[in-house]
Amino acid sequence: MTKRDLEKYLRKALIRPVEPAPPAARFRHFIVIPVMDELEELPGTLASLQQALPDGADRPGILLVINHGLHAAPERKAHNLELLELLRHLLI
């Protein structure tokens, strides 16, 4: 996904807020990962991406979209909030 495509996606999806900050201008491409109740799986996914993606200027940015439906089970919502707090502590 290009930066232009990402901006369009963010406008259409009404994703707010983007944390810790809007995507950096240094990235030309992005990988968007929808995340729902993946507290245990996400570290492995990110580690695999770390190994598979190129280093340097062509490395894409990664945007995690943490979400759940209105009728999601309370434990799924709680896991999402736990993951969000963990990511906040790692990234800030």
Number of C-alpha atoms within 10 A of each C-alpha: 14 14 18 10 12 17 14 12 14 12 11 9 9 9 12 9 8 12 14 10 8 10 16 9 9 12 15 15 18 17 14 14 14 12 17 19 20 15 16 10 10 16 11 10 12 13 10 11 13 12 9 9 11 11 10 7 9 12 15 19 19 15 17 17 14 17 16 15 9 7 7 12 10 9 10 17 19 12 16 20 16 14 20 16 12 12 14 12 9 8 9 8
